[in-house]
Amino acid sequence: MSSYHQLALIYDEAMNHINYEQWTNFLINIFEKKEINPSNIVDLGCGTGEITIQLAKKGFQMTGVDISSHMLAVASQKSIDDNLPVLWLQQDVKKLTGFANESLFISLFDVMNYIIAKEDLLGTFQNVFDGLEVGGYFIFDVHHIEHVNKRLTGKSFSFTSDEFAYIWDCIEGDKTGEMYHHITFFVKIADNHYEKFTEKHHQKTLEIEQYEEMLKNIGFSKIEFHSDFKIENSILGNEAERIFIVAKK
């Protein structure tokens, strides 16, 4: 059984501390502020589809894209259970194909931080740009670089419940803003019996100015930054944890 398969089965429980309603409402507030009325939304790196499903429930035409067939299987079952017409596609977000004249691309929960090489990130931005209609938007989030340096790297985190537990070590990489996540899971499969599996993840975040320059060079005409679910277009010093970037074609 693959690691991704194992992770897909417990992902929602592992993420149950996330306030998905806050994320969805923030997006809708951005839509209202920017007067964005998307006829369709493509969710890149959708995972098990929590945000995709919430937006579909609000009447948006949704497409969810993820590299993991196991994650998509969980997401697809959710849309079936809720009778929602979501299109699920298995693609690597670094190699998007088949998109044209889309109203809006979103990519949340630091998906873009998993794209390590600058040329791959530029290629992803270019593919999104090419897939958008004129006037379309790309909304994504990244870790604030100071949050990575001061509050993530060199730290260990843990969680326990009746069904599973994990130990998560965040290790500093060789470059500024780079980190490796080593996570060991213990998943209950029978009374007093747990199965162990590990996940290794590699992420990198950049200075805000670097993201801005890359997006502008590709052709995005207007780029704004929002920190930690604040609707104001600003970065509030070095205390921010997550930066949302809104770019218009």
N, C-alpha and C positions, 0 to 999 in steps of 0.2 A: 504494500500500500504506500503510495507516494506521500511525501511530506505535505504537499499542497492539498492532497485529498484529506489528510488528517486535519490540517488547519481549517479547511472549509467547513468541516463538521462542527468545529467549536468556535469558529470565528465570531459569530454573533454573540455568543456568551462572553467571549473574551473582550468584546467591544461594548458590553452592555452599560458601561459607564459613560458612553458617548450620548450626548443629548442631540439626537438626530433632528428633532423638531427645531432646535436652535439653528442648526446648519441650514435646514430648509427655509425657515423664516428669514434668515439672513439673505439667502439667495433671492427670495421674493422681494425683500426690501430693496436689494440692489436693482432688481428688475424695475421696480416702481420708480426708484430715483433716476435711473437712466432711461426710463420709458422704453424698456426692452419688452417686446411682445413676441416671444419666440414661437414660431409655428412648429418647431421641432427642437429637441435638445439631445445632444450626444454626450453621454457620461463616460469619460475615459478612465479606465481603471476602476470600474464600478464595484468590483468585489462581489459580495453577496447581494448587492442591489438595494441596500436600505434607502439611500437618497434617491435612486432611480424610481423606486416604488412610491416613495412619498410624493415626489413630483408628479408621477403618473396619476396618483389619487387626486391631485389638484387639477387634473385635466390636461396636463402637458403631454404631447406626443413624445415618447421617450425611446431612445436606443441606448442600451448598455453594452460597453465594450470592455473585455478583460482578457488577459492572456491565459487564465486558468479555466479549464473546462469544468473543474470541480466547483469553483466559486460560481460559475455561471449556472451550473445545475441547481445549486441552492437558490440562486436568484430567480431562475426560471420557475421553480416550484412556487415561490412566493407570488409571482405574477399570475400563475394559474389559480392558486388558492384564492386570490383577490379578484379574479376575472378581469385582469388588466392587460391591454394589448401592447405589451412592451416587446421590442425587438432586441434580442440578445445576440451579440456577435463575438466570436473568439478571434481576437487580433492582438498583436503586440503593439502597444501605443506608439512605439518608436517607428513602426512600419505601417502606418495607417493607409488603407486603400479603399476606394469605392465611395468616398464622401464628396458631395458637391452641393453648393447652395444651401448649406445648413445654417440655421438661424443662430445657434449657440452651441459651443462646446464647453463642458465643465470638466474639471478633473480635481478631485478633492482627496483629503487625507494624505497629503504629501506624496502623491503619485509621482509628481515631477521630480521630487528629490531622489527617486530611484533611478533616474536617468543620469548616470555618472559622467559620461564623456560629453564634453561641450558640443562636439559635432553631432552627437545623437540628440541632444537637447535642441540644438538649432534645427535639426531635421524634423523633430517633432513639432516645433513651433511652425515651421514652414508648411508641413502637411496640414496642420490645423488651419493656418491662414488660407491655404489653397482650397480647403474644404468648406470654408465659410462663404456665405453670400456677402456682397458689398453691404457694409453697415452691420454685419454680424459681430458677435462678441465671443471672446474666450475668457473664461473665469477659472482660475486655478489658485491653489494655495501652496505655500512652501514654509518650511521652518525658518524663523528668524535666525540669522547666523549667530547672534549673541546668545540666544536660547540654547542652541546646540553646544556652543563653547562653554557656557557657564552652568547649564542646568541638565544637560543630557550626558555628554561624554564624560567618562570616568565614573559614572554612577551605576548602581545596580538597583533593580526594582523587582518586586515579587507580588504574587497574588495567589490566594487559595480559596477554594470553594469545595462543596461536597463532590462536585463532578470533575473538577480539574484544578491544576495549579501550574504556575510557571515561575521561572527565575530568568530575569532578563538583565544581561550585562550590556552596557553601551560603551563601546571602546573607541577611543579617538583614532582617526585615520592619520595618514601622513600629511594631508593637505588641510588647510583651514576650511572648516565647515563640513569635513568628511567624517563619517562615523560608521561603525560596524555594530550591528545588533546580533548578539548571540542569545537565543531564547530556547530554554529547555522546558518542554511541556510534559506534564504527567496527567493522563486522561483516564478516568475511571471506566473500566470495561466490565467489571463484575465486583461483587462485594469484596472489599479489601484487596482488590487487584487493580493496579494502574499500569497503563502502557506508556512508555517514554518515547518521545520523539523530539527532534531539535530543528530549529529554523535559524538560518543565517541570512541576514539582510544587510545590504550595503547602501548607504544613502550619502548624498552630498547636497549642501545648500550653498548658495552664492550671496554676495552682497546685492542689495536691492538695485543698486545702480547697474549691475551687470545684467540682471534680468531686463531692466528697462532698455538698455542699449541693444541687447539681442532682439527684443521684440520690435524696436523701432527700425533696426536694420532690415528686418524681414518685411516691414511695411505696415505694421499696426500703427494707426494714426493717433490714437489717444489711449494713454495708459495711466491707470490710477491704482493706488495702493490703500488697502484697508487692514488695520491690525486688530486681531482678536475680536471679530464680529462687530466692530464699530463701523457704523454707516458713514462716518466722516472720512473724507479722503485724506488720510494722514498716517504717518508712522509715529507712534508715541514712544520716542526714545528707544533705549535698549531693553526695556522691560517687556516688550511684546514677545509672544511665543510663536504666533502663526501669522503670516502675512497673506492676505488675499489680493490677487492681482487681476484687474479687470482691463482687458485690452480690446479695442474696437478696430475692425478692419475698415 
